[in-house]
Amino acid sequence: MSSPPTISKQRTQWFKAIAILLPFLLLLTLEGGLRIVGYGTDYPLFVTSETNADYWVMNPQVSEKYFSQNANATVGYQEPFLKSKGASTFRVFVLGASTAVGYPYLHNGSFHRHLQYRLNRTFPDKTIEVINLALTAVNSYTVLDFAEQLVDYRPDAVLIYAGHNEYYGALGVGSTTAVGNNPTIVRLILQLREWRLVQLLINTLDLFKPSVSKSDLQENLMKRMTAEQSIAYESDLYQKGIRQYEANLTATLSTLNEQNIPTFISTLVSNEKDLTPFISDSTQEESSAEYVYQLGKAAYQRKDFSLAKQHFVQAKELDMLRFRAPGALNNIIRELTEQFPNVHLVDARAHLEAQVPHGIIGNEVLLEHVHPNQLGYSLIADAFYQQLREEGMIDIDWKLASDWETAYREMPITEVDSLKGAYEIMILKEGWPFYEPIAELDTANRTLPEAIAGALTVQQISWEEAMERLYQHYYQNQNYKEALKVAEAITLEHPNEVQFFTKAAGLALQLNDIQKADYLFQRALAREESASLARKIAINFIKADALEEALPYLQYIMDRESTDVLSFRLVGAIKSIQVLTEKADLLKNDTGKMIQLAESYLLLGKQDTAEGYLQAVLNQEPNHQQAITLMKKIQN
């Protein structure tokens, strides 16, 4: 009987290799098939704008990558920016969570909009883009993931305000979405979520999970995201949160630093004086957060403010419900800014401490535990503004830099935005962990802005609709100052829409604010470079007797339309008026010059002014034939 044929060693190795590779080939085939049929998503940070294909906007679905349940996934701003970056553009991206978003104001109350408005005024000849990529209820995992994708979008600077959500934000060590305590493993899982097979597996497992009930959704997001409500100071889970933040922030700053992207990261601010700790350790009263907090209040009442501050800070550190970032995170921020040459410290905490009584942060600048009021957001924006200036960003010459008080006073935050923020906080505090009942509201005697803000808060109307109603209310009541504030607010929300800038500029002219009108018209013309728009602007300035301001726009027309004779004549008329009126005293008895002025004003369409000069001539020479002819021309 013959022996079976033997398989060579080389063929055996091939068989083993195929056996090992076969499962991977099968997985790759399945992955490719799912992609071909269009299953799942890539979760890109940016997608093409639906309204203009020339612009990128933040992907409204990108947050689904970080949340285990889409019901909890949050949506940020969709602020458009050009795919083709202009030479005069300074592009800034903002990373962070709800404080960086601007909660509860969400639109122009956020610190990034304060900063945008101020930088626009400081550099009117540049295009300043401050693009907010912050998301509510995320933490350093999202910040890192976004930072790694920003390089391709040519940022001139990145601003970071993040840290309060390190325990309970998406994938945080104490959150309902936690998938592990090792940052490296969690980041690997995030990368795997881009795979269609992993998405299919997750979606399949979700079918067997209990669905999110209406009662669950009625609970605020803070509660839905919190798994470990009591995390003791210096405990193992507490330390894991610190290590998670340090690892992710180090990777974030290292990535941006290696790409030579200037990065500005802020220290974190929380309410210490006016927030009773949420959860205290009941087993050790004398070292519990509540006990130490009461010591702080007693010291404050005795006016021992130094000791009071120590107790308030310690009480915050001992609070076991970790919605306020531990002081260790600010230490990490300060240490890391020393390690990377392209990373700069923005000490918002010190900035706010300098503005509040006795340097103790409380309700003067914060609404509840971590979210600033309008004053607080303005101060955080000022901290970033001053640091950008100190580092010589945008331009070495900040000759139009404004002081903080002026910037805060001029910021166009409407009454509805302010009221809506107040209503949002009332609703938030009604639930866990505050449980503060909402005060009785006098709905029968509400003002129209109060009614609009109420409808906006419960999402009966959009922000744009709210602003339109508010604008019409102010305009019809001839409150042009408040109407202008609304119009300017809309330009910040829709910075590429020319008609909003021209409307706001028109209101500024009605208020005789020529400087602001000129600024707004310049921004309109930068977005629609056309002689026809420049002509409308010049006419508006001429009607408002702002002849000096009209000249650049007439010059703009002549540079583009050399055959426009009218613009040449209007420029000549304006310059003639400027020369003739330079020495007003010499005009009184010079009828010839007064006739020239009358002719120039007639050319500009200013009949009343021309008539005044002609009448002055006729008062001296009743039979002055040229004056009589011109007067008849006006009267006819």
C-alpha positions as semicolon CSV with decimal commas, in nm:
position;residue;x (nm);y (nm);z (nm)
1;M;0,000;0,000;0,000
2;S;0,146;0,334;-0,112
3;S;0,196;0,615;0,141
4;P;-0,013;0,939;0,104
5;P;0,154;1,223;-0,080
6;T;0,334;1,463;0,147
7;I;0,269;1,841;0,140
8;S;0,576;2,052;0,114
9;K;0,670;2,280;0,401
10;Q;0,633;2,586;0,178
11;R;0,276;2,489;0,079
12;T;0,192;2,428;0,443
13;Q;0,303;2,780;0,528
14;W;0,086;2,914;0,246
15;F;-0,217;2,728;0,377
16;K;-0,158;2,865;0,726
17;A;-0,121;3,219;0,594
18;I;-0,443;3,189;0,394
19;A;-0,623;3,047;0,698
20;I;-0,506;3,347;0,906
21;L;-0,584;3,604;0,638
22;L;-0,918;3,461;0,531
23;P;-1,122;3,611;0,820
24;F;-0,963;3,950;0,759
25;L;-1,033;3,928;0,387
26;L;-1,390;3,832;0,465
27;L;-1,425;4,131;0,700
28;L;-1,275;4,366;0,441
29;T;-1,513;4,227;0,179
30;L;-1,811;4,283;0,407
31;E;-1,685;4,633;0,494
32;G;-1,647;4,717;0,125
33;G;-1,991;4,579;0,048
34;L;-2,154;4,789;0,319
35;R;-1,979;5,100;0,188
36;I;-2,085;5,023;-0,171
37;V;-2,452;4,998;-0,074
38;G;-2,422;5,322;0,123
39;Y;-2,463;5,185;0,474
40;G;-2,341;5,398;0,765
41;T;-2,144;5,718;0,769
42;D;-1,785;5,846;0,784
43;Y;-1,863;6,116;1,046
44;P;-1,659;6,387;0,871
45;L;-1,610;6,700;1,076
46;F;-1,722;6,923;0,787
47;V;-1,970;6,880;0,502
48;T;-2,060;7,101;0,208
49;S;-2,319;7,364;0,293
50;E;-2,665;7,286;0,160
51;T;-2,722;7,650;0,068
52;N;-2,388;7,723;-0,101
53;A;-2,150;7,458;-0,239
54;D;-1,853;7,696;-0,200
55;Y;-1,869;7,669;0,180
56;W;-1,798;7,412;0,449
57;V;-2,014;7,378;0,758
58;M;-1,981;7,158;1,065
59;N;-2,143;6,819;1,009
60;P;-2,471;6,823;1,211
61;Q;-2,439;6,446;1,266
62;V;-2,076;6,435;1,375
63;S;-2,162;6,410;1,746
64;E;-2,331;6,070;1,693
65;K;-1,980;5,924;1,684
66;Y;-1,931;5,998;2,054
67;F;-2,273;5,913;2,202
68;S;-2,400;5,559;2,249
69;Q;-2,758;5,678;2,194
70;N;-2,846;5,923;1,919
71;A;-3,118;6,069;2,142
72;N;-2,839;6,224;2,351
73;A;-2,626;6,342;2,057
74;T;-2,603;6,720;2,039
75;V;-2,581;6,957;1,743
76;G;-2,352;7,257;1,729
77;Y;-2,329;7,564;1,508
78;Q;-2,327;7,536;1,130
79;E;-2,116;7,844;1,063
80;P;-2,014;7,855;0,695
81;F;-1,658;7,922;0,584
82;L;-1,514;7,926;0,233
83;K;-1,350;7,613;0,096
84;S;-1,105;7,841;-0,081
85;K;-0,952;8,058;0,190
86;G;-0,891;8,419;0,090
87;A;-0,557;8,596;0,132
88;S;-0,701;8,848;0,379
89;T;-0,883;8,585;0,584
90;F;-0,789;8,508;0,944
91;R;-0,950;8,175;1,037
92;V;-1,011;8,067;1,396
93;F;-1,168;7,742;1,519
94;V;-1,318;7,710;1,868
95;L;-1,318;7,374;2,050
96;G;-1,498;7,282;2,369
97;A;-1,834;7,196;2,521
98;S;-2,145;7,384;2,638
99;T;-1,961;7,687;2,779
100;A;-1,776;7,723;2,449
101;V;-2,111;7,683;2,270
102;G;-2,244;7,977;2,473
103;Y;-2,522;7,806;2,667
104;P;-2,787;7,929;2,740
105;Y;-2,761;8,211;2,485
106;L;-2,640;7,996;2,193
107;H;-2,628;8,280;1,943
108;N;-2,462;8,616;2,005
109;G;-2,418;8,571;2,379
110;S;-2,139;8,315;2,334
111;F;-1,780;8,421;2,392
112;H;-1,686;8,338;2,034
113;R;-1,946;8,583;1,900
114;H;-1,825;8,853;2,141
115;L;-1,476;8,788;2,006
116;Q;-1,595;8,782;1,643
117;Y;-1,771;9,118;1,676
118;R;-1,474;9,281;1,842
119;L;-1,217;9,147;1,596
120;N;-1,437;9,258;1,305
121;R;-1,430;9,613;1,438
122;T;-1,057;9,598;1,511
123;F;-0,970;9,473;1,160
124;P;-1,244;9,600;0,924
125;D;-1,027;9,541;0,618
126;K;-0,984;9,168;0,693
127;T;-1,218;8,872;0,685
128;I;-1,226;8,730;1,036
129;E;-1,375;8,382;1,067
130;V;-1,441;8,253;1,418
131;I;-1,593;7,910;1,359
132;N;-1,740;7,740;1,664
133;L;-1,702;7,360;1,670
134;A;-1,804;7,315;2,034
135;L;-2,072;7,062;2,131
136;T;-2,276;7,029;2,446
137;A;-2,199;6,727;2,670
138;V;-1,866;6,630;2,509
139;N;-1,517;6,630;2,661
140;S;-1,149;6,598;2,570
141;Y;-1,204;6,293;2,347
142;T;-1,408;6,504;2,106
143;V;-1,167;6,798;2,133
144;L;-0,876;6,571;2,035
145;D;-1,067;6,404;1,752
146;F;-1,165;6,741;1,606
147;A;-0,816;6,887;1,645
148;E;-0,664;6,603;1,443
149;Q;-0,897;6,688;1,154
150;L;-0,848;7,066;1,154
151;V;-0,506;7,069;0,991
152;D;-0,650;7,038;0,639
153;Y;-0,869;7,347;0,682
154;R;-0,587;7,599;0,723
155;P;-0,658;7,744;1,068
156;D;-0,466;8,053;1,174
157;A;-0,550;7,983;1,538
158;V;-0,739;7,736;1,754
159;L;-0,912;7,840;2,077
160;I;-0,994;7,583;2,345
161;Y;-1,222;7,609;2,647
162;A;-1,291;7,256;2,774
163;G;-1,276;7,051;3,093
164;H;-1,600;7,071;3,292
165;N;-1,739;6,761;3,120
166;E;-1,442;6,536;3,179
167;Y;-1,635;6,298;3,404
168;Y;-1,986;6,305;3,259
169;G;-1,937;6,416;2,900
170;A;-1,955;6,163;2,616
171;L;-1,713;5,874;2,691
172;G;-1,622;6,027;3,029
173;V;-1,516;5,793;3,307
174;G;-1,833;5,862;3,510
175;S;-2,079;5,889;3,222
176;T;-2,345;5,654;3,090
177;T;-2,144;5,637;2,764
178;A;-1,815;5,521;2,923
179;V;-1,642;5,242;2,728
180;G;-1,324;5,219;2,933
181;N;-1,079;5,415;3,142
182;N;-0,774;5,390;2,917
183;P;-0,763;5,691;2,683
184;T;-0,563;5,499;2,420
185;I;-0,823;5,221;2,404
186;V;-1,113;5,467;2,397
187;R;-0,953;5,657;2,109
188;L;-0,909;5,327;1,922
189;I;-1,278;5,252;1,974
190;L;-1,362;5,594;1,832
191;Q;-1,159;5,513;1,521
192;L;-1,334;5,178;1,487
193;R;-1,672;5,353;1,492
194;E;-1,587;5,482;1,144
195;W;-1,605;5,119;1,022
196;R;-1,940;5,015;0,870
197;L;-1,915;4,670;1,029
198;V;-1,881;4,826;1,374
199;Q;-2,173;5,058;1,302
200;L;-2,379;4,757;1,192
201;L;-2,289;4,572;1,512
202;I;-2,377;4,873;1,730
203;N;-2,708;4,925;1,549
204;T;-2,790;4,557;1,584
205;L;-2,718;4,560;1,958
206;D;-2,931;4,874;1,992
207;L;-3,229;4,672;1,871
208;F;-3,210;4,467;2,189
209;K;-3,167;4,764;2,421
210;P;-3,469;4,920;2,587
211;S;-3,575;5,225;2,390
212;V;-3,540;5,571;2,539
213;S;-3,877;5,655;2,689
214;K;-4,047;5,993;2,678
215;S;-3,996;6,026;3,052
216;D;-3,622;5,965;3,004
217;L;-3,603;6,234;2,738
218;Q;-3,785;6,476;2,967
219;E;-3,497;6,443;3,212
220;N;-3,228;6,696;3,135
221;L;-2,919;6,587;2,947
222;M;-2,706;6,631;3,260
223;K;-2,893;6,351;3,434
224;R;-2,911;6,124;3,129
225;M;-2,533;6,143;3,090
226;T;-2,448;6,079;3,458
227;A;-2,377;5,723;3,573
228;E;-2,152;5,773;3,878
229;Q;-2,317;6,050;4,081
230;S;-2,071;6,027;4,369
231;I;-1,703;6,047;4,280
232;A;-1,499;6,112;4,592
233;Y;-1,205;6,351;4,592
234;E;-0,878;6,168;4,515
235;S;-1,066;5,840;4,457
236;D;-0,958;5,598;4,183
237;L;-1,231;5,720;3,944
238;Y;-1,146;6,081;4,024
239;Q;-0,781;6,017;3,930
240;K;-0,885;5,838;3,610
241;G;-1,071;6,151;3,503
242;I;-0,761;6,361;3,564
243;R;-0,541;6,120;3,368
244;Q;-0,796;6,105;3,085
245;Y;-0,793;6,485;3,051
246;E;-0,414;6,509;3,068
247;A;-0,361;6,235;2,808
248;N;-0,613;6,376;2,560
249;L;-0,513;6,737;2,607
250;T;-0,144;6,651;2,569
251;A;-0,221;6,472;2,242
252;T;-0,439;6,763;2,124
253;L;-0,180;7,030;2,191
254;S;0,102;6,816;2,055
255;T;-0,088;6,765;1,728
256;L;-0,159;7,135;1,683
257;N;0,191;7,235;1,792
258;E;0,354;7,000;1,541
259;Q;0,152;7,164;1,263
260;N;0,264;7,511;1,382
261;I;-0,095;7,613;1,453
262;P;-0,109;7,880;1,725
263;T;-0,334;7,745;1,999
264;F;-0,490;7,942;2,282
265;I;-0,627;7,738;2,573
266;S;-0,819;7,889;2,860
267;T;-0,828;7,805;3,227
268;L;-1,171;7,698;3,353
269;V;-1,415;7,901;3,558
270;S;-1,679;7,767;3,797
271;N;-1,912;7,905;4,061
272;E;-1,749;7,878;4,402
273;K;-1,920;8,140;4,618
274;D;-2,287;8,103;4,531
275;L;-2,340;7,733;4,461
276;T;-2,410;7,490;4,741
277;P;-2,226;7,160;4,671
278;F;-2,450;6,908;4,495
279;I;-2,343;6,593;4,683
280;S;-2,140;6,578;5,004
281;D;-1,973;6,284;5,178
282;S;-2,214;6,209;5,463
283;T;-1,971;5,971;5,635
284;Q;-1,718;6,240;5,730
285;E;-1,899;6,561;5,811
286;E;-1,601;6,781;5,889
287;S;-1,439;6,704;5,553
288;S;-1,761;6,707;5,355
289;A;-1,822;6,962;5,081
290;E;-2,128;7,106;5,255
291;Y;-1,946;7,156;5,587
292;V;-1,651;7,329;5,423
293;Y;-1,885;7,542;5,210
294;Q;-2,064;7,667;5,523
295;L;-1,725;7,756;5,671
296;G;-1,665;7,964;5,360
297;K;-1,998;8,145;5,399
298;A;-1,925;8,220;5,763
299;A;-1,580;8,357;5,678
300;Y;-1,730;8,569;5,401
301;Q;-1,983;8,719;5,642
302;R;-1,693;8,802;5,877
303;K;-1,526;8,970;5,578
304;D;-1,233;8,730;5,600
305;F;-1,236;8,701;5,224
306;S;-0,902;8,524;5,186
307;L;-1,013;8,240;5,414
308;A;-1,359;8,237;5,257
309;K;-1,208;8,183;4,914
310;Q;-0,996;7,892;5,039
311;H;-1,305;7,723;5,186
312;F;-1,520;7,784;4,876
313;V;-1,254;7,638;4,646
314;Q;-1,203;7,340;4,875
315;A;-1,581;7,280;4,891
316;K;-1,593;7,275;4,511
317;E;-1,311;7,020;4,505
318;L;-1,494;6,799;4,757
319;D;-1,829;6,814;4,575
320;M;-1,880;6,451;4,471
321;L;-2,107;6,531;4,175
322;R;-1,833;6,643;3,939
323;F;-1,996;6,896;3,711
324;R;-1,731;7,153;3,803
325;A;-1,379;7,082;3,682
326;P;-1,126;7,001;3,956
327;G;-0,850;7,255;4,006
328;A;-0,608;6,988;3,886
329;L;-0,729;7,049;3,529
330;N;-0,626;7,413;3,543
331;N;-0,285;7,301;3,670
332;I;-0,256;7,067;3,370
333;I;-0,350;7,351;3,135
334;R;-0,084;7,579;3,281
335;E;0,184;7,307;3,271
336;L;0,114;7,208;2,911
337;T;0,127;7,566;2,783
338;E;0,486;7,572;2,908
339;Q;0,576;7,260;2,709
340;F;0,465;7,362;2,359
341;P;0,597;7,681;2,193
342;N;0,285;7,727;1,978
343;V;0,045;7,695;2,273
344;H;-0,053;8,003;2,472
345;L;-0,227;8,033;2,808
346;V;-0,549;8,234;2,831
347;D;-0,611;8,274;3,203
348;A;-0,986;8,338;3,197
349;R;-1,013;8,237;3,562
350;A;-0,773;8,513;3,671
351;H;-0,943;8,754;3,430
352;L;-1,284;8,700;3,590
353;E;-1,143;8,700;3,943
354;A;-1,008;9,049;3,876
355;Q;-1,360;9,171;3,798
356;V;-1,561;9,021;4,086
357;P;-1,577;9,128;4,451
358;H;-1,282;9,000;4,654
359;G;-1,166;8,778;4,366
360;I;-1,424;8,507;4,448
361;I;-1,621;8,386;4,147
362;G;-1,996;8,365;4,196
363;N;-2,329;8,478;4,057
364;E;-2,185;8,810;3,944
365;V;-2,047;8,636;3,635
366;L;-2,207;8,288;3,635
367;L;-2,567;8,172;3,596
368;E;-2,537;7,842;3,784
369;H;-2,242;7,605;3,826
370;V;-2,028;7,670;3,517
371;H;-2,214;7,870;3,253
372;P;-2,140;8,245;3,242
373;N;-2,393;8,522;3,218
374;Q;-2,352;8,790;2,952
375;L;-2,089;8,969;3,159
376;G;-1,898;8,646;3,212
377;Y;-1,896;8,551;2,845
378;S;-1,781;8,901;2,754
379;L;-1,491;8,873;2,999
380;I;-1,385;8,532;2,865
381;A;-1,389;8,680;2,515
382;D;-1,177;8,969;2,641
383;A;-0,924;8,724;2,787
384;F;-0,886;8,559;2,444
385;Y;-0,881;8,897;2,267
386;Q;-0,602;9,032;2,487
387;Q;-0,392;8,718;2,445
388;L;-0,434;8,724;2,067
389;R;-0,318;9,084;2,076
390;E;-0,023;9,008;2,301
391;E;0,096;8,735;2,063
392;G;0,066;8,971;1,763
393;M;-0,193;8,758;1,587
394;I;-0,376;8,884;1,275
395;D;-0,157;9,193;1,252
396;I;0,119;9,353;1,455
397;D;-0,072;9,681;1,450
398;W;-0,390;9,671;1,658
399;K;-0,448;10,046;1,616
400;L;-0,827;10,005;1,619
401;A;-0,827;9,783;1,928
402;S;-1,119;9,858;2,159
403;D;-1,131;9,856;2,536
404;W;-1,341;9,590;2,706
405;E;-1,605;9,828;2,847
406;T;-1,681;9,969;2,501
407;A;-1,691;9,623;2,344
408;Y;-1,929;9,494;2,612
409;R;-2,157;9,796;2,578
410;E;-2,176;9,775;2,197
411;M;-2,219;9,398;2,163
412;P;-2,555;9,341;1,986
413;I;-2,725;9,102;2,227
414;T;-3,100;9,150;2,193
415;E;-3,359;9,158;2,468
416;V;-3,505;8,833;2,335
417;D;-3,166;8,658;2,348
418;S;-3,119;8,771;2,706
419;L;-3,469;8,665;2,813
420;K;-3,442;8,333;2,635
421;G;-3,123;8,261;2,826
422;A;-3,297;8,342;3,155
423;Y;-3,588;8,110;3,069
424;E;-3,349;7,829;2,971
425;I;-3,172;7,852;3,307
426;M;-3,505;7,851;3,493
427;I;-3,600;7,529;3,314
428;L;-3,258;7,374;3,378
429;K;-3,265;7,455;3,748
430;E;-3,612;7,311;3,787
431;G;-3,468;6,963;3,729
432;W;-3,186;6,751;3,868
433;P;-2,956;6,828;4,045
434;F;-3,085;7,177;4,134
435;Y;-3,458;7,121;4,196
436;E;-3,537;7,490;4,215
437;P;-3,908;7,553;4,138
438;I;-3,984;7,803;3,863
439;A;-4,125;8,126;3,997
440;E;-4,478;8,222;3,895
441;L;-4,469;8,424;3,572
442;D;-4,716;8,700;3,493
443;T;-4,813;8,575;3,148
444;A;-5,113;8,808;3,127
445;N;-4,895;9,120;3,126
446;R;-4,604;8,999;2,918
447;T;-4,428;9,242;2,689
448;L;-4,393;9,142;2,326
449;P;-4,019;9,064;2,366
450;E;-4,109;8,839;2,662
451;A;-4,371;8,658;2,454
452;I;-4,126;8,614;2,164
453;A;-3,857;8,482;2,400
454;G;-4,105;8,237;2,552
455;A;-4,205;8,102;2,211
456;L;-3,838;8,071;2,115
457;T;-3,752;7,884;2,436
458;V;-4,016;7,615;2,377
459;Q;-3,915;7,596;2,007
460;Q;-4,243;7,725;1,868
461;I;-4,047;7,961;1,643
462;S;-3,695;7,973;1,504
463;W;-3,433;8,227;1,611
464;E;-3,460;8,400;1,273
465;E;-3,838;8,430;1,308
466;A;-3,795;8,565;1,661
467;M;-3,551;8,830;1,537
468;E;-3,784;8,932;1,254
469;R;-4,075;8,980;1,496
470;L;-3,856;9,174;1,736
471;Y;-3,718;9,393;1,458
472;Q;-4,066;9,480;1,331
473;H;-4,178;9,559;1,686
474;Y;-3,894;9,804;1,742
475;Y;-3,912;9,960;1,395
476;Q;-4,285;10,018;1,405
477;N;-4,243;10,187;1,742
478;Q;-3,958;10,398;1,598
479;N;-3,712;10,247;1,845
480;Y;-3,435;10,249;1,585
481;K;-3,157;10,197;1,838
482;E;-3,293;9,858;1,943
483;A;-3,387;9,776;1,584
484;L;-3,024;9,834;1,485
485;K;-2,911;9,597;1,761
486;V;-3,136;9,327;1,614
487;A;-3,008;9,395;1,263
488;E;-2,646;9,372;1,378
489;A;-2,721;9,051;1,566
490;I;-2,848;8,898;1,242
491;T;-2,528;8,995;1,058
492;L;-2,330;8,790;1,311
493;E;-2,558;8,491;1,262
494;H;-2,555;8,526;0,881
495;P;-2,219;8,688;0,801
496;N;-2,236;8,619;0,427
497;E;-2,577;8,775;0,359
498;V;-2,527;9,124;0,211
499;Q;-2,884;9,245;0,264
500;F;-2,853;9,219;0,642
501;F;-2,548;9,445;0,644
502;T;-2,712;9,707;0,421
503;K;-3,028;9,703;0,635
504;A;-2,823;9,754;0,952
505;A;-2,620;10,030;0,784
506;G;-2,940;10,208;0,681
507;L;-3,058;10,208;1,042
508;A;-2,723;10,342;1,158
509;L;-2,766;10,632;0,913
510;Q;-3,113;10,700;1,055
511;L;-2,948;10,728;1,395
512;N;-2,677;10,951;1,243
513;D;-2,412;10,697;1,342
514;I;-2,203;10,757;1,031
515;Q;-1,902;10,561;1,154
516;K;-2,102;10,244;1,218
517;A;-2,290;10,284;0,889
518;D;-1,961;10,311;0,700
519;Y;-1,825;10,002;0,877
520;L;-2,138;9,799;0,791
521;F;-2,142;9,919;0,430
522;Q;-1,776;9,821;0,394
523;R;-1,859;9,470;0,514
524;A;-2,147;9,451;0,266
525;L;-1,924;9,559;-0,023
526;A;-1,656;9,307;0,078
527;R;-1,919;9,033;0,029
528;E;-2,064;9,169;-0,295
529;E;-1,795;9,346;-0,490
530;S;-2,009;9,538;-0,740
531;A;-2,026;9,892;-0,869
532;S;-2,404;9,891;-0,838
533;L;-2,387;9,824;-0,462
534;A;-2,116;10,088;-0,422
535;R;-2,342;10,335;-0,606
536;K;-2,632;10,266;-0,367
537;I;-2,400;10,314;-0,070
538;A;-2,261;10,643;-0,206
539;I;-2,614;10,776;-0,265
540;N;-2,710;10,683;0,091
541;F;-2,415;10,877;0,230
542;I;-2,485;11,178;0,008
543;K;-2,848;11,184;0,127
544;A;-2,721;11,177;0,486
545;D;-2,479;11,469;0,416
546;A;-2,186;11,234;0,482
547;L;-2,000;11,349;0,173
548;E;-1,653;11,247;0,290
549;E;-1,776;10,891;0,348
550;A;-1,931;10,879;-0,002
551;L;-1,599;10,950;-0,180
552;P;-1,434;10,605;-0,141
553;Y;-1,741;10,434;-0,285
554;L;-1,753;10,672;-0,582
555;Q;-1,383;10,605;-0,636
556;Y;-1,461;10,232;-0,619
557;I;-1,713;10,280;-0,903
558;M;-1,471;10,480;-1,117
559;D;-1,198;10,217;-1,074
560;R;-1,434;9,956;-1,216
561;E;-1,640;10,160;-1,462
562;S;-1,420;10,422;-1,626
563;T;-1,711;10,537;-1,848
564;D;-1,930;10,630;-1,549
565;V;-1,938;11,007;-1,606
566;L;-2,186;11,071;-1,325
567;S;-1,951;10,934;-1,059
568;F;-1,672;11,161;-1,188
569;R;-1,906;11,460;-1,170
570;L;-2,025;11,368;-0,818
571;V;-1,666;11,338;-0,697
572;G;-1,591;11,678;-0,849
573;A;-1,895;11,830;-0,679
574;I;-1,799;11,689;-0,338
575;K;-1,439;11,803;-0,363
576;S;-1,556;12,148;-0,477
577;I;-1,783;12,171;-0,171
578;Q;-1,497;12,063;0,056
579;V;-1,264;12,330;-0,083
580;L;-1,524;12,609;-0,082
581;T;-1,653;12,542;0,269
582;E;-1,310;12,502;0,423
583;K;-1,310;12,876;0,507
584;A;-1,675;12,944;0,573
585;D;-1,620;13,308;0,680
586;L;-1,494;13,404;0,332
587;L;-1,817;13,287;0,171
588;K;-2,046;13,551;0,322
589;N;-1,981;13,818;0,059
590;D;-1,854;13,601;-0,227
591;T;-2,161;13,539;-0,441
592;G;-1,956;13,362;-0,705
593;K;-1,845;13,094;-0,464
594;M;-2,196;13,057;-0,324
595;I;-2,325;12,999;-0,678
596;Q;-2,059;12,729;-0,724
597;L;-2,171;12,565;-0,400
598;A;-2,535;12,578;-0,507
599;E;-2,450;12,413;-0,839
600;S;-2,248;12,142;-0,665
601;Y;-2,526;12,067;-0,418
602;L;-2,780;12,057;-0,702
603;L;-2,566;11,799;-0,878
604;L;-2,572;11,593;-0,557
605;G;-2,952;11,621;-0,540
606;K;-2,941;11,842;-0,230
607;Q;-3,195;12,104;-0,346
608;D;-3,270;12,242;0,002
609;T;-2,904;12,316;0,069
610;A;-2,860;12,466;-0,279
611;E;-3,165;12,684;-0,228
612;G;-3,018;12,818;0,095
613;Y;-2,703;12,939;-0,081
614;L;-2,902;13,087;-0,372
615;Q;-3,125;13,276;-0,134
616;A;-2,814;13,418;0,035
617;V;-2,694;13,541;-0,306
618;L;-3,031;13,700;-0,390
619;N;-3,040;13,868;-0,052
620;Q;-2,724;14,051;-0,156
621;E;-2,801;14,086;-0,530
622;P;-3,176;14,051;-0,596
623;N;-3,122;14,069;-0,972
624;H;-2,842;13,809;-0,989
625;Q;-2,948;13,635;-1,311
626;Q;-2,767;13,301;-1,254
627;A;-2,913;13,272;-0,904
628;I;-3,262;13,350;-1,035
629;T;-3,228;13,087;-1,309
630;L;-3,108;12,818;-1,068
631;M;-3,382;12,906;-0,817
632;K;-3,648;12,867;-1,087
633;K;-3,492;12,534;-1,181
634;I;-3,532;12,414;-0,824
635;Q;-3,888;12,544;-0,792
636;N;-3,991;12,380;-1,120
